[in-house]
């Protein structure tokens, strides 16, 4: 039986090519528009940081001129030395690093243990407890501020560092939720094999769960580092001594101690405060983005 030859119409082929080309150009235009919008938003968010750094190295003659200079004609780095001499920034940085390190350790330890229990065990009432845990995120900090202060005052912890780091060892609802969602995405077969090999529950948590959860743990560390480093309210409530103040309180003292604000020195001190957080995110951004992206793959 003879088959009819396949006939292609040049007009139809050209039409398909035109449509494909138009779709390709529309896709490229859409991508270009998205890049333009994202770049504009990034510049808008980066500009205040750039202005802070530039102001810290401007001479007095260029500080208030109009139109403002986006790039100084001369750079003066002596404002950083003046800021270090005006207030004990090194001591404030040491106090902030001390509190931040304890808070990060406490958050990683407590939140990972609680999240591991919620992710691995389906005990009676565990879902109710998890819902209650999530409900605590709806409470503003102002509600618990006064009861916490009364408790810490009865313990004699006012004007000490304990109220600023001990709560981190009791978990954080948001960080527990973040880790729990990531932990549930890890296959159960790994733990079944480890249990067959005789690994204890703590060994499974320490040797399997934590090494596989580095992106999520890095995300938790970045969040807790940023919250503790930038915290102004709670150090203001509990710290009275000058030698125990953090860098956030130190900036306020630096601003209040000047009759005429030295903006270059204030911006220099602000750059010193922001630098550790910026460096931490710069070196851990891959883990941070990966942890945020992978969290919640499994409900």
Helices and strands as residue ranges (DSSP letters): H 10-56, G 60-62, H 78-86, H 89-120, H 126-135, G 136-138, H 141-154, H 162-165, G 166-170, H 173-183, H 188-196, H 201-204, I 205-209, H 210-212, H 214-230, H 233-238, G 242-244, H 247-256, H 263-294
